[in-house]
Structure formats: structure tokens, C-alpha cells
Amino acid sequence: MKQYSAKEVENLLTGEISLNIIDVREVDEVANGKIPGALHIPLGLLEFRMNELDQSKEYIMVCRSGARSGRATQFLESYGYRVINMSGGMLDWEGKVE
């Protein structure tokens, strides 16, 4: 499983590359802030909403600590999606939130 640190994701966001970030935390967790532009799909709904994702794009998965996003990464990889886990999750995030 490919992984980026929170700092690597933050640095990529400052570049000109458009990132596709999916936050798999629960609604109450996201209410406290998420990475700007991230799509919120709770882990429990990912199986039912993965049809909203484009298999030609690469996605960065985010959660609180990196564990749930790791499971989401493995799940989507098993269906042929290109996915990267953000290790450390929002606990390590020092960038802006919305």
C-alpha cells in the first residue's frame, strides 16, 4: 500500500497538481474540520458510493489516525482504484482545514 505523510500531502496541495482527497471519517469528526476540497465519504458508506469515483484518477484517503483510511485504501485497491493512504491522518495534519 502506497502512503504519504500528512506533511507530504500538505506540500502537494501547495503545488499546481489537483489532488483527489477522500475523508472517510464519521460526520461528527468531519464537523471539526477537514482538508479543504476533500470529499467526505464515511468508511461505512464507501462500498455503496465507490461508483462516484473515477478509476482513472488517483485518490488520497484520510481519516483520524491512518487506520481507517488504510482499510479504505486496501478496499478500493482490490477493485482496481489507484489509492494512497495518508499515514498519521488528521492527528498529524498541520495544514488548513475547512
Secondary structure, 3 states (H helix, E strand, C coil): CCEEEHHHHHHHHCCCCCCCEEECCCHHHHCCCCCCCCEECCHHHHHHHHHHCCCCCEEEEECCCCHHHHHHHHHHHCCCCEEEEEECHHHHCCCCCC
